[in-house]
Amino acid sequence: MTATFEVVENAALRRLLAEAGLSNCALARAIVAMAEKEGLHLGTTTTSVKRMLQGAQPRWPVPRIAASVLTVRLGYQVNVTDCGFADRSPVGDTFDGFACSPTIGGTIATVVELSGRDMNRRNFLMGTAFTAAAFAQPAWLALTTPATAWAEGTRIGNSDVEVLLATVRHFETLHRRHGGGTVRQQLIHFVHHQARAALHGTCSDRVRRDLFSAVAQATWMAGLTTVDSGRHALGQRYYAQALNLASHAGDRLYAANALAEMSRVTIDVSPGEAHQATALARSALQVANGDATPALGAYLHAIEARGLALLGDAKGTTKALENAQRSFDRDGTEPDWLSFYGESDLMSDIGQCLRDTGRPQQGVAMLERALSELPEHRVTARAKTQIHIAAAYLELRDYEKADQVTGEALTAIGGLSSSRIVERVKALRRRADKRHADLDERIADFLG
C-alpha cells in the first residue's frame, strides 16, 4: 500500500490574501519591496508564496514582513500568527530606541545604549521596518518638552563643546562628499563615547545649552548616515533621540531641523505616507515658533511643500513655496549646522514640487539651474539633483534627455556610498516604467 500524506494548507493566509485582494505574485513583490526598505534582500517569489499557502513555514523574517505588508494593505494590525505562521521573533529584549526620556540624563543614557548596541551587534534592528507613524510621539514631545538641567559629574567646558562640534562638522563634510556609508561606523563610535562622557558631566548654565545641542547634532548625524547606509528603522531611532535632546536643551531651532529631516526621510523612504511627512514639517514650523532664521524658515516651508506636492495639493504647495521664498529673502545670520541649505537647495526643492504638481517643464528648468549653482564638492547633492532632473524629463516624455542625464548621474554615483541615492535611482526606474527600454536597461545594469 502506498502511503499518502495530507497537505495542511494555510487557510488563514489564503483568507487574508483574498480580503486584501492580493495575488501570490503581488504579495511576493510587496514582501521583497518592504524588505528592501529595511536593507534586506529576500528572494521571495510567486512559488514561495504558493508553498506558504500549502503550509510551508518560510524563514524569518519573511513571516514578519508578510504580516507587515498585510497590515498596510488591510488597514488593521495583522500579526505573524494571524497569517498561519509560527512567531519566531526574538524575545526578552524590550529596548527599541524610540522611547523618549523625560530627563536629559535619561535621554543621553538612551543614546549611549542605542549607539552601543549599534556598534556591537552587526544586525541590530536589521529586521525592523521603517514606520512613519513612529515619529508621532517624538514630534508631540518636542512641542511640550521644557528645557532641563544637567546631571552632576565631570566638568565640561567651552573647549569640549567646540571640539565636539568641529568633529560633527567634519563628519558632515565627509558624508556630503562620499556618502553616509563611508563614515557611519566611525561616527557611531564617536557618538557613543561622547554621550558616555556627557552622561556624567556637569557644566555652567552658560555652557549647558551649547553642550546639549552639540550632542543632539552628533546624534542627528548618526541618524543621517545610518539612513544613508540603508538602515532606515535604526536611523529613525537616532533622529528621535536627537530631537529629544534638542528639546531638552531648549534649542527649538535645532529641534525644528530634526523634525524637518524626519519629514524628508519619510518622503524619500515612504512617499505613500506623504500625509505624515506634511504633519512632521508643520510640527517643525510650530516648534520654531516664528523664530526661524531665513534659510531655516525656507527649508521648513520647502519640506512642507514637498509633502503637499506628493498629496496632490497644488494650491497648498504654491502657498508653502511662496512662504519659503519669502523667508529666504530676509536678512539674517545662519547657524553653522544649517550650512548645507543654500539657494541651490531651495531651487531644487522648488523644482521637485513643480514637477510633482504637473509642471515638469518649469520643474526641470529650476532643477537645472540648481545643478549649475551647486559647488563641485557637494557630490551627493549634485547626484540627487541629476536624478530629479531625469525624472522631470521622463514626465515630459523626453526619453533621450532623461537617458543622458541618468548616465551622468550614475557615473557620479559610482564613487559614493549612499543607499539613499540608490533608492532614488530605483524610484527613477519606476517612473520610467518600461517606457524607455534603454533607460530601464541602463538602470538595471547599475543596480545589478
VOPAGU-2260 file (C-alpha; in pm, 1 decimal, decimal comma):
REM VOPAGU-2260
SITE   aa  ch    i         X         Y         Z
SITE  MET   A    0       0,0       0,0       0,0
SITE  THR   A    1     132,1     341,3     -90,4
SITE  ALA   A    2     130,9     592,0     193,5
SITE  THR   A    3     -47,9     918,2     131,8
SITE  PHE   A    4      14,3    1247,6     308,4
SITE  GLU   A    5    -241,4    1520,5     355,2
SITE  VAL   A    6    -118,7    1869,6     277,1
SITE  VAL   A    7    -225,4    2105,8     557,0
SITE  GLU   A    8    -298,2    2426,7     371,6
SITE  ASN   A    9    -255,4    2767,1     529,0
SITE  ALA   A   10    -620,2    2870,3     525,3
SITE  ALA   A   11    -551,9    3179,4     739,4
SITE  LEU   A   12    -308,2    3325,2     487,1
SITE  ARG   A   13    -539,4    3238,9     199,0
SITE  ARG   A   14    -828,1    3427,0     366,5
SITE  LEU   A   15    -611,6    3732,3     430,9
SITE  LEU   A   16    -488,9    3740,9      71,7
SITE  ALA   A   17    -845,8    3720,9     -52,7
SITE  GLU   A   18    -955,4    4000,6     179,9
SITE  ALA   A   19    -658,7    4216,2      75,1
SITE  GLY   A   20    -716,7    4144,2    -293,4
SITE  LEU   A   21    -357,4    4032,7    -338,6
SITE  SER   A   22    -239,3    3765,5    -579,0
SITE  ASN   A   23      53,2    3537,0    -498,5
SITE  CYS   A   24     270,3    3744,6    -727,8
SITE  ALA   A   25     161,3    4075,5    -570,4
SITE  LEU   A   26     234,8    3950,2    -218,4
SITE  ALA   A   27     579,1    3827,3    -324,7
SITE  ARG   A   28     663,7    4164,9    -481,9
SITE  ALA   A   29     538,2    4353,8    -175,8
SITE  ILE   A   30     745,7    4138,7      62,5
SITE  VAL   A   31    1061,1    4196,3    -142,2
SITE  ALA   A   32     992,0    4571,7    -166,1
SITE  MET   A   33     930,8    4611,6     208,3
SITE  ALA   A   34    1241,0    4407,3     286,7
SITE  GLU   A   35    1447,6    4637,0      62,7
SITE  LYS   A   36    1339,5    4934,8     274,2
SITE  GLU   A   37    1496,1    4756,8     572,6
SITE  GLY   A   38    1817,5    4684,0     384,7
SITE  LEU   A   39    1726,6    4314,8     342,4
SITE  HIS   A   40    1743,6    4124,5      16,1
SITE  LEU   A   41    1485,7    3844,6       6,0
SITE  GLY   A   42    1427,3    3600,3    -275,0
SITE  THR   A   43    1053,0    3563,0    -218,7
SITE  THR   A   44     876,7    3464,5    -541,3
SITE  THR   A   45     532,1    3357,1    -655,5
SITE  THR   A   46     643,3    2997,8    -598,4
SITE  SER   A   47     747,8    3087,8    -241,8
SITE  VAL   A   48     400,0    3223,6    -168,7
SITE  LYS   A   49     240,2    2913,9    -322,9
SITE  ARG   A   50     441,0    2699,1     -81,1
SITE  MET   A   51     333,4    2918,5     210,3
SITE  LEU   A   52     -29,3    2862,8     112,6
SITE  GLN   A   53      40,9    2490,1     105,2
SITE  GLY   A   54     155,9    2504,5     466,5
SITE  ALA   A   55     531,8    2567,7     441,0
SITE  GLN   A   56     688,3    2784,7     712,1
SITE  PRO   A   57     918,5    3043,1     546,4
SITE  ARG   A   58    1241,4    3150,9     709,6
SITE  TRP   A   59    1239,0    3450,2     940,6
SITE  PRO   A   60    1192,5    3746,1     880,1
SITE  VAL   A   61     961,5    3661,0     585,0
SITE  PRO   A   62     662,8    3588,7     819,0
SITE  ARG   A   63     704,5    3922,9     995,4
SITE  ILE   A   64     736,4    4116,5     671,3
SITE  ALA   A   65     435,1    3935,9     520,0
SITE  ALA   A   66     232,5    4035,6     826,4
SITE  SER   A   67     350,9    4398,1     787,1
SITE  VAL   A   68     252,0    4400,5     418,3
SITE  LEU   A   69     -96,1    4275,4     502,8
SITE  THR   A   70    -127,1    4525,1     789,7
SITE  VAL   A   71     -60,4    4813,7     549,8
SITE  ARG   A   72    -293,1    4669,6     285,3
SITE  LEU   A   73    -585,8    4592,8     516,8
SITE  GLY   A   74    -559,7    4893,1     746,4
SITE  TYR   A   75    -559,3    4694,6    1069,7
SITE  GLN   A   76    -295,5    4506,4    1267,2
SITE  VAL   A   77    -213,0    4162,3    1130,1
SITE  ASN   A   78      20,8    3950,7    1342,2
SITE  VAL   A   79     251,5    3671,3    1229,8
SITE  THR   A   80      26,4    3409,5    1386,4
SITE  ASP   A   81    -277,8    3559,1    1209,7
SITE  CYS   A   82    -101,7    3462,7     885,2
SITE  GLY   A   83     -74,1    3099,3     994,1
SITE  PHE   A   84     299,2    3126,7    1066,5
SITE  ALA   A   85     495,4    3042,2    1380,2
SITE  ASP   A   86     618,7    3356,9    1555,9
SITE  ARG   A   87     994,9    3317,6    1593,8
SITE  SER   A   88    1065,3    3682,1    1671,7
SITE  PRO   A   89    1335,5    3747,0    1935,8
SITE  VAL   A   90    1200,1    3772,2    2290,6
SITE  GLY   A   91    1323,3    3915,8    2616,2
SITE  ASP   A   92    1468,3    4243,0    2488,3
SITE  THR   A   93    1231,8    4536,5    2519,0
SITE  PHE   A   94    1476,7    4810,5    2415,1
SITE  ASP   A   95    1373,3    4967,2    2085,7
SITE  GLY   A   96    1547,3    5305,5    2094,1
SITE  PHE   A   97    1230,4    5507,8    2037,9
SITE  ALA   A   98    1128,6    5578,3    2397,3
SITE  CYS   A   99    1185,3    5944,2    2481,1
SITE  SER   A  100    1300,2    6002,5    2838,5
SITE  PRO   A  101    1152,4    6295,8    3036,2
SITE  THR   A  102    1504,1    6385,4    3157,3
SITE  ILE   A  103    1821,9    6487,9    2978,7
SITE  GLY   A  104    2022,2    6224,0    3164,7
SITE  GLY   A  105    1777,0    5954,1    3060,7
SITE  THR   A  106    1789,1    6071,8    2701,0
SITE  ILE   A  107    2167,6    6061,5    2683,5
SITE  ALA   A  108    2164,7    5719,0    2851,1
SITE  THR   A  109    1935,7    5603,9    2569,5
SITE  VAL   A  110    2181,2    5739,8    2311,2
SITE  VAL   A  111    2464,6    5554,3    2486,4
SITE  GLU   A  112    2271,1    5226,5    2479,6
SITE  LEU   A  113    2146,7    5277,1    2123,5
SITE  SER   A  114    2492,7    5351,9    1984,8
SITE  GLY   A  115    2648,4    5075,4    2194,5
SITE  ARG   A  116    2409,5    4813,1    2059,9
SITE  ASP   A  117    2465,7    4950,6    1710,5
SITE  MET   A  118    2844,1    4911,4    1748,5
SITE  ASN   A  119    2836,7    4564,2    1898,0
SITE  ARG   A  120    2556,1    4396,7    1704,4
SITE  ARG   A  121    2607,6    4385,2    1330,8
SITE  ASN   A  122    2239,3    4313,6    1260,4
SITE  PHE   A  123    2089,8    4533,8    1532,8
SITE  LEU   A  124    1732,0    4625,1    1428,8
SITE  MET   A  125    1809,8    4499,9    1077,3
SITE  GLY   A  126    1474,3    4322,0    1058,7
SITE  THR   A  127    1267,4    4619,9    1175,2
SITE  ALA   A  128    1060,5    4818,5     928,8
SITE  PHE   A  129    1060,8    5196,2     878,3
SITE  THR   A  130     726,1    5329,7    1002,2
SITE  ALA   A  131     646,5    5697,9     956,7
SITE  ALA   A  132     386,3    5684,9    1236,0
SITE  ALA   A  133     666,7    5604,7    1483,5
SITE  PHE   A  134     780,2    5967,9    1455,0
SITE  ALA   A  135     449,0    6087,7    1600,2
SITE  GLN   A  136     536,3    6055,7    1971,1
SITE  PRO   A  137     880,4    6221,9    1947,5
SITE  ALA   A  138     722,9    6503,1    1744,6
SITE  TRP   A  139     449,4    6555,7    2002,0
SITE  LEU   A  140     700,1    6556,7    2288,3
SITE  ALA   A  141     907,5    6818,1    2106,0
SITE  LEU   A  142     608,9    7052,0    2128,0
SITE  THR   A  143     575,7    7006,2    2504,2
SITE  THR   A  144     922,1    6924,6    2649,7
SITE  PRO   A  145    1075,0    7203,9    2862,2
SITE  ALA   A  146    1448,6    7263,6    2886,4
SITE  THR   A  147    1602,4    7055,0    3167,3
SITE  ALA   A  148    1910,6    7062,1    3388,1
SITE  TRP   A  149    2233,9    6865,3    3360,0
SITE  ALA   A  150    2334,9    6586,4    3598,1
SITE  GLU   A  151    2631,0    6621,2    3836,0
SITE  GLY   A  152    2968,3    6477,9    3733,2
SITE  THR   A  153    3275,9    6556,7    3524,0
SITE  ARG   A  154    3322,6    6922,6    3443,6
SITE  ILE   A  155    3262,6    7014,1    3077,8
SITE  GLY   A  156    3378,3    7345,1    2934,4
SITE  ASN   A  157    3351,1    7554,1    2620,4
SITE  SER   A  158    3656,4    7391,6    2459,8
SITE  ASP   A  159    3497,2    7046,4    2492,8
SITE  VAL   A  160    3186,6    7167,9    2316,3
SITE  GLU   A  161    3388,5    7337,5    2041,9
SITE  VAL   A  162    3586,0    7018,8    1970,2
SITE  LEU   A  163    3266,9    6812,7    1964,3
SITE  LEU   A  164    3101,7    7048,4    1716,7
SITE  ALA   A  165    3411,3    7071,5    1495,5
SITE  THR   A  166    3419,5    6691,5    1474,8
SITE  VAL   A  167    3049,9    6675,9    1383,4
SITE  ARG   A  168    3108,7    6930,4    1104,3
SITE  HIS   A  169    3398,9    6717,4     978,5
SITE  PHE   A  170    3178,9    6405,8     962,9
SITE  GLU   A  171    2910,8    6609,6     788,2
SITE  THR   A  172    3157,1    6721,9     519,1
SITE  LEU   A  173    3273,0    6364,1     459,6
SITE  HIS   A  174    2912,6    6244,6     437,5
SITE  ARG   A  175    2815,5    6503,1     178,0
SITE  ARG   A  176    3122,8    6431,0     -32,4
SITE  HIS   A  177    3138,1    6049,4      -8,9
SITE  GLY   A  178    2804,1    5926,3     126,8
SITE  GLY   A  179    2699,9    5807,1     471,7
SITE  GLY   A  180    2821,7    5450,4     430,2
SITE  THR   A  181    3182,1    5570,2     431,2
SITE  VAL   A  182    3173,0    5736,4     773,7
SITE  ARG   A  183    2889,5    5570,5     965,5
SITE  GLN   A  184    3089,7    5328,9    1178,6
SITE  GLN   A  185    3342,9    5591,1    1289,2
SITE  LEU   A  186    3062,0    5834,5    1366,6
SITE  ILE   A  187    2868,0    5581,7    1578,6
SITE  HIS   A  188    3180,5    5518,2    1788,5
SITE  PHE   A  189    3225,1    5894,6    1828,8
SITE  VAL   A  190    2862,6    5946,1    1935,1
SITE  HIS   A  191    2882,0    5657,9    2182,7
SITE  HIS   A  192    3193,6    5783,2    2357,1
SITE  GLN   A  193    3084,9    6147,3    2359,2
SITE  ALA   A  194    2744,4    6056,1    2501,7
SITE  ARG   A  195    2906,4    5842,1    2771,3
SITE  ALA   A  196    3134,7    6129,3    2867,6
SITE  ALA   A  197    2842,6    6372,0    2874,2
SITE  LEU   A  198    2619,7    6137,1    3075,4
SITE  HIS   A  199    2810,8    6212,2    3395,9
SITE  GLY   A  200    2916,8    6563,5    3307,7
SITE  THR   A  201    2830,1    6895,4    3462,9
SITE  CYS   A  202    2868,9    7244,9    3328,9
SITE  SER   A  203    2776,7    7603,4    3389,9
SITE  ASP   A  204    2445,1    7745,3    3279,2
SITE  ARG   A  205    2636,0    7935,9    3011,2
SITE  VAL   A  206    2771,2    7616,1    2854,0
SITE  ARG   A  207    2473,2    7387,6    2911,1
SITE  ARG   A  208    2262,9    7480,6    2607,5
SITE  ASP   A  209    2557,0    7453,2    2368,4
SITE  LEU   A  210    2658,0    7114,7    2508,8
SITE  PHE   A  211    2308,5    6966,3    2483,1
SITE  SER   A  212    2275,0    7097,7    2129,6
SITE  ALA   A  213    2616,6    6959,3    2030,2
SITE  VAL   A  214    2526,2    6609,6    2148,9
SITE  ALA   A  215    2194,6    6642,1    1963,1
SITE  GLN   A  216    2378,6    6736,5    1642,9
SITE  ALA   A  217    2612,0    6437,8    1673,5
SITE  THR   A  218    2314,1    6206,6    1724,6
SITE  TRP   A  219    2134,0    6362,8    1427,6
SITE  MET   A  220    2437,3    6295,5    1209,9
SITE  ALA   A  221    2427,7    5934,7    1329,5
SITE  GLY   A  222    2069,3    5918,2    1203,2
SITE  LEU   A  223    2159,1    6077,3     869,5
SITE  THR   A  224    2448,4    5841,6     795,2
SITE  THR   A  225    2253,2    5537,6     918,5
SITE  VAL   A  226    1963,3    5608,3     682,9
SITE  ASP   A  227    2215,1    5673,9     405,5
SITE  SER   A  228    2354,2    5326,3     475,7
SITE  GLY   A  229    2013,0    5168,3     416,1
SITE  ARG   A  230    1932,8    5113,6     787,4
SITE  HIS   A  231    1610,9    5314,9     789,9
SITE  ALA   A  232    1448,1    5182,7    1107,2
SITE  LEU   A  233    1769,7    5224,0    1307,2
SITE  GLY   A  234    1817,0    5574,6    1168,7
SITE  GLN   A  235    1468,5    5663,6    1293,5
SITE  ARG   A  236    1579,8    5590,7    1649,5
SITE  TYR   A  237    1876,0    5826,3    1624,4
SITE  TYR   A  238    1654,3    6102,0    1483,7
SITE  ALA   A  239    1403,8    6057,1    1765,9
SITE  GLN   A  240    1673,7    6086,2    2031,8
SITE  ALA   A  241    1837,3    6385,8    1858,1
SITE  LEU   A  242    1500,2    6560,3    1862,8
SITE  ASN   A  243    1450,1    6482,5    2230,9
SITE  LEU   A  244    1799,3    6607,7    2317,5
SITE  ALA   A  245    1745,3    6935,3    2130,6
SITE  SER   A  246    1410,9    6980,5    2303,8
SITE  HIS   A  247    1566,7    6928,4    2648,6
SITE  ALA   A  248    1837,1    7175,3    2550,4
SITE  GLY   A  249    1574,4    7436,7    2479,2
SITE  ASP   A  250    1717,0    7462,3    2126,2
SITE  ARG   A  251    1388,9    7494,2    1938,4
SITE  LEU   A  252    1553,8    7573,7    1605,3
SITE  TYR   A  253    1761,2    7256,9    1602,5
SITE  ALA   A  254    1457,7    7058,4    1716,5
SITE  ALA   A  255    1273,6    7203,1    1415,5
SITE  ASN   A  256    1562,3    7094,1    1192,6
SITE  ALA   A  257    1538,7    6738,6    1331,8
SITE  LEU   A  258    1163,8    6728,6    1262,0
SITE  ALA   A  259    1223,9    6856,4     907,1
SITE  GLU   A  260    1473,5    6575,3     846,0
SITE  MET   A  261    1217,7    6325,2     977,9
SITE  SER   A  262     977,5    6465,4     719,2
SITE  ARG   A  263    1232,7    6448,1     438,4
SITE  VAL   A  264    1334,2    6089,4     514,1
SITE  THR   A  265     966,5    5990,5     518,1
SITE  ILE   A  266     928,7    6143,5     170,0
SITE  ASP   A  267    1236,3    5954,5      49,8
SITE  VAL   A  268    1169,0    5616,4     209,4
SITE  SER   A  269     790,1    5604,0     221,0
SITE  PRO   A  270     638,1    5858,3     -21,4
SITE  GLY   A  271     299,7    5690,7      16,7
SITE  GLU   A  272     288,4    5838,6     368,4
SITE  ALA   A  273     307,8    6197,7     248,2
SITE  HIS   A  274      40,7    6299,9     499,3
SITE  GLN   A  275     278,3    6200,2     781,2
SITE  ALA   A  276     563,7    6387,6     615,0
SITE  THR   A  277     348,7    6700,1     587,1
SITE  ALA   A  278     243,1    6675,5     951,5
SITE  LEU   A  279     607,8    6647,6    1061,5
SITE  ALA   A  280     703,9    6955,6     856,2
SITE  ARG   A  281     420,6    7152,6    1010,8
SITE  SER   A  282     528,4    7036,8    1358,3
SITE  ALA   A  283     873,6    7173,5    1275,6
SITE  LEU   A  284     724,6    7511,1    1188,4
SITE  GLN   A  285     527,3    7509,5    1512,7
SITE  VAL   A  286     835,6    7422,5    1719,3
SITE  ALA   A  287    1034,8    7703,4    1551,9
SITE  ASN   A  288     750,8    7931,5    1662,4
SITE  GLY   A  289     823,4    8210,4    1415,3
SITE  ASP   A  290    1188,2    8246,0    1521,9
SITE  ALA   A  291    1342,5    8050,0    1235,8
SITE  THR   A  292    1637,0    8209,1    1058,4
SITE  PRO   A  293    1583,1    8297,1     689,7
SITE  ALA   A  294    1732,6    7975,0     548,7
SITE  LEU   A  295    1578,5    7753,2     817,0
SITE  GLY   A  296    1234,9    7902,3     757,9
SITE  ALA   A  297    1277,9    7844,9     385,0
SITE  TYR   A  298    1385,5    7485,1     447,9
SITE  LEU   A  299    1087,1    7410,2     674,4
SITE  HIS   A  300     834,0    7556,5     430,3
SITE  ALA   A  301    1003,5    7381,3     136,3
SITE  ILE   A  302     974,4    7043,1     311,0
SITE  GLU   A  303     609,3    7118,6     383,9
SITE  ALA   A  304     563,6    7193,8      12,1
SITE  ARG   A  305     727,8    6862,9     -83,7
SITE  GLY   A  306     475,8    6671,9     125,8
SITE  LEU   A  307     182,0    6869,8      -9,9
SITE  ALA   A  308     303,1    6815,5    -367,9
SITE  LEU   A  309     301,2    6439,4    -316,1
SITE  LEU   A  310     -51,2    6468,9    -177,0
SITE  GLY   A  311    -157,2    6647,0    -497,1
SITE  ASP   A  312    -239,6    6971,7    -314,8
SITE  ALA   A  313    -120,5    7219,3    -579,6
SITE  LYS   A  314    -269,9    7522,8    -404,3
SITE  GLY   A  315    -115,3    7433,3     -68,6
SITE  THR   A  316     217,9    7360,3    -237,9
SITE  THR   A  317     223,5    7702,2    -404,9
SITE  LYS   A  318     149,1    7878,0     -75,6
SITE  ALA   A  319     421,8    7686,8     107,7
SITE  LEU   A  320     675,0    7766,5    -165,5
SITE  GLU   A  321     583,8    8134,9    -151,7
SITE  ASN   A  322     643,8    8127,8     224,9
SITE  ALA   A  323     977,5    7953,4     166,0
SITE  GLN   A  324    1093,8    8215,7     -83,3
SITE  ARG   A  325     971,8    8499,4     138,1
SITE  SER   A  326    1168,1    8360,7     432,5
SITE  PHE   A  327    1483,3    8303,1     228,2
SITE  ASP   A  328    1481,5    8662,2     103,6
SITE  ARG   A  329    1504,7    8801,0     457,3
SITE  ASP   A  330    1833,8    8913,4     609,8
SITE  GLY   A  331    1980,9    8716,7     895,2
SITE  THR   A  332    2268,1    8506,1    1029,2
SITE  GLU   A  333    2252,0    8128,8     991,2
SITE  PRO   A  334    2381,2    7867,0    1237,8
SITE  ASP   A  335    2679,1    7652,2    1133,8
SITE  TRP   A  336    2467,5    7336,9    1129,2
SITE  LEU   A  337    2248,9    7481,2     850,8
SITE  SER   A  338    2535,7    7546,7     611,2
SITE  PHE   A  339    2410,2    7262,8     388,7
SITE  TYR   A  340    2095,7    7452,0     284,0
SITE  GLY   A  341    2150,7    7736,2      40,3
SITE  GLU   A  342    1979,2    7893,1    -258,4
SITE  SER   A  343    2058,8    7599,3    -488,9
SITE  ASP   A  344    1899,1    7357,7    -240,1
SITE  LEU   A  345    1586,2    7571,5    -223,8
SITE  MET   A  346    1571,4    7579,0    -604,3
SITE  SER   A  347    1599,1    7200,5    -609,5
SITE  ASP   A  348    1308,2    7164,4    -366,4
SITE  ILE   A  349    1100,9    7409,4    -571,3
SITE  GLY   A  350    1183,3    7219,9    -890,9
SITE  GLN   A  351    1073,0    6889,0    -740,2
SITE  CYS   A  352     746,2    7043,7    -623,5
SITE  LEU   A  353     677,5    7188,5    -968,7
SITE  ARG   A  354     748,7    6851,1   -1128,7
SITE  ASP   A  355     520,4    6667,3    -884,7
SITE  THR   A  356     230,2    6909,3    -929,0
SITE  GLY   A  357     204,3    6876,1   -1305,5
SITE  ARG   A  358     453,9    7144,2   -1414,2
SITE  PRO   A  359     756,3    6940,1   -1524,6
SITE  GLN   A  360     879,0    7198,2   -1777,6
SITE  GLN   A  361     912,8    7462,8   -1506,8
SITE  GLY   A  362    1045,1    7199,8   -1270,5
SITE  VAL   A  363    1327,2    7088,1   -1498,3
SITE  ALA   A  364    1432,1    7449,2   -1560,6
SITE  MET   A  365    1455,5    7513,7   -1185,5
SITE  LEU   A  366    1637,8    7186,0   -1120,2
SITE  GLU   A  367    1893,7    7251,7   -1394,2
SITE  ARG   A  368    1955,8    7597,0   -1253,4
SITE  ALA   A  369    2005,9    7441,5    -908,5
SITE  LEU   A  370    2254,7    7190,3   -1050,3
SITE  SER   A  371    2453,7    7463,5   -1225,0
SITE  GLU   A  372    2493,5    7651,4    -895,7
SITE  LEU   A  373    2577,7    7355,7    -671,1
SITE  PRO   A  374    2953,1    7355,9    -596,2
SITE  GLU   A  375    3157,3    7057,6    -713,0
SITE  HIS   A  376    3231,9    6936,0    -359,6
SITE  ARG   A  377    2857,8    6883,8    -297,2
SITE  VAL   A  378    2886,7    6545,8    -469,1
SITE  THR   A  379    2582,1    6375,2    -318,9
SITE  ALA   A  380    2359,2    6682,0    -365,3
SITE  ARG   A  381    2459,6    6709,1    -730,2
SITE  ALA   A  382    2388,9    6340,4    -793,6
SITE  LYS   A  383    2045,3    6367,3    -628,9
SITE  THR   A  384    1962,1    6675,0    -835,7
SITE  GLN   A  385    2059,9    6497,8   -1158,9
SITE  ILE   A  386    1824,2    6213,6   -1072,1
SITE  HIS   A  387    1544,2    6462,5   -1008,0
SITE  ILE   A  388    1616,2    6624,6   -1346,2
SITE  ALA   A  389    1597,8    6287,9   -1521,3
SITE  ALA   A  390    1262,4    6222,7   -1350,4
SITE  ALA   A  391    1132,6    6557,6   -1477,4
SITE  TYR   A  392    1239,1    6471,4   -1833,7
SITE  LEU   A  393    1052,0    6143,5   -1802,6
SITE  GLU   A  394     739,8    6340,1   -1713,6
SITE  LEU   A  395     799,2    6543,7   -2031,1
SITE  ARG   A  396     847,0    6216,6   -2227,9
SITE  ASP   A  397    1187,0    6339,9   -2340,8
SITE  TYR   A  398    1345,7    5997,4   -2303,7
SITE  GLU   A  399    1666,8    6084,7   -2485,7
SITE  LYS   A  400    1744,1    6367,8   -2244,2
SITE  ALA   A  401    1637,0    6156,3   -1946,6
SITE  ASP   A  402    1877,1    5883,6   -2057,8
SITE  GLN   A  403    2163,3    6132,7   -2095,8
SITE  VAL   A  404    2114,9    6289,3   -1753,6
SITE  THR   A  405    2071,8    5949,0   -1590,9
SITE  GLY   A  406    2401,3    5833,4   -1739,8
SITE  GLU   A  407    2576,6    6138,8   -1595,6
SITE  ALA   A  408    2416,2    6078,5   -1255,0
SITE  LEU   A  409    2508,6    5709,7   -1244,4
SITE  THR   A  410    2869,8    5795,3   -1329,5
SITE  ALA   A  411    2880,3    6038,4   -1036,4
SITE  ILE   A  412    2708,3    5792,0    -800,8
SITE  GLY   A  413    2962,7    5519,8    -874,8
SITE  GLY   A  414    3207,0    5658,3    -619,7
SITE  LEU   A  415    2950,3    5719,6    -344,4
SITE  SER   A  416    2841,4    5501,1     -55,3
SITE  SER   A  417    2481,2    5617,3     -30,9
SITE  SER   A  418    2180,4    5388,4      -9,2
SITE  ARG   A  419    1953,9    5690,9     -17,3
SITE  ILE   A  420    2074,7    5785,3    -364,2
SITE  VAL   A  421    2038,4    5426,2    -483,1
SITE  GLU   A  422    1676,6    5437,7    -365,3
SITE  ARG   A  423    1624,8    5749,6    -576,5
SITE  VAL   A  424    1763,6    5557,9    -875,0
SITE  LYS   A  425    1512,7    5279,8    -808,8
SITE  ALA   A  426    1234,6    5538,4    -790,0
SITE  LEU   A  427    1353,9    5679,5   -1123,3
SITE  ARG   A  428    1329,7    5332,5   -1275,2
SITE  ARG   A  429     972,6    5300,6   -1151,2
SITE  ARG   A  430     892,6    5633,1   -1315,8
SITE  ALA   A  431    1039,7    5504,0   -1642,0
SITE  ASP   A  432     803,0    5206,3   -1616,4
SITE  LYS   A  433     948,2    5023,6   -1918,9
SITE  ARG   A  434     850,4    5313,4   -2149,3
SITE  HIS   A  435    1211,6    5360,4   -2244,4
SITE  ALA   A  436    1397,3    5030,5   -2279,8
SITE  ASP   A  437    1746,9    5180,5   -2297,9
SITE  LEU   A  438    1700,0    5378,7   -1977,5
SITE  ASP   A  439    1549,2    5080,1   -1797,2
SITE  GLU   A  440    1840,8    4862,0   -1906,1
SITE  ARG   A  441    2097,7    5124,6   -1801,2
SITE  ILE   A  442    1947,8    5148,8   -1453,0
SITE  ALA   A  443    1909,8    4771,1   -1424,4
SITE  ASP   A  444    2279,3    4726,6   -1504,7
SITE  PHE   A  445    2373,2    4985,0   -1241,5
SITE  LEU   A  446    2155,1    4826,6    -972,2
SITE  GLY   A  447    2286,9    4482,9   -1061,3
